Amino acid sequence: MNTKIFCDIADFNLIKKFNKKNIVKGFTTNPTLMRKAGAKDYEAYCKKILKFCRRKPLSFEVFGDNHKSMIDQGLKISSWADNIYVKVPIVNSKNKFTGKAIKKLNEQGIKLNITAVYSASQTKKILKVINKKTKVIISIFAGRAADTGKDPIPEFKESIELAKKYQNVEILWASVREPYNFLQAKKLGCHIITVPPSIIEKIEKFGKTFDQLTKETVKAFLFDSKKSKFKL
């Protein structure tokens, strides 16, 4: 499995930089990243990103909290460009499954990225309401699950197996915590992993030997001890 790397970011300058990298096959954003990047006008900000990211898949999230607002926002967002995936959360803030919105948007041929997924049972619910034609990404939050002491790997394995019946569905490893997650995602057969810029740069440096790492680590410690003028 050739796991595609998407860059998880909303900062203009970083998107410009990483859009030029062959290793980056697409981009994901969310309202939190947008806010951190300083977005004030959501539509204007998204359209500015689209000016220099025209070909690679790009996910923009709805922020409505009921079926109607999610559908209305999804229709609007998808109209901005052909490379857009509309991100829709698996549930709203009241923990109600957003299946109606997912089904409606999917029926209208809108590419979707279903986000905030944690379990294979949620994957199963999504698969029951979509067709087998329109592209759908299911984003499973590995890192956040692991942060609570839960192993996300079984959920990925089952979700990937369930998705095999759907040629239009891709499973995405979300909430990356370290570069090694890329190798884990690849081994599992995840179609996509979405990664922050700092970790993409580390993945690009894969291949160093343990001897090289030992030498670099010792030199770094020595440099800092000299810079601090430590004495014994």
Secondary structure, DSSP 4 states (H G I P E B T S, - for coil): --PEEEEE---HHHHHHHHT-TTEEEEE--HHHHHHTT-SSHHHHHHHHHHH--SS-EEEE---SSHHHHHHHHHHHHTT-TTEEEEEESB-TT--B-HHHHHHHHHTT--EEEEEE--HHHHHHHHHHS-SSS-EEEEEEHHHHHHTT---HHHHHHHHHHHTT-TTEEEEEES--STHHHHHHHHHT-SEEEE-HHHHHHHTTTT--HHHHHHHHHHHHHHHHHHTT---
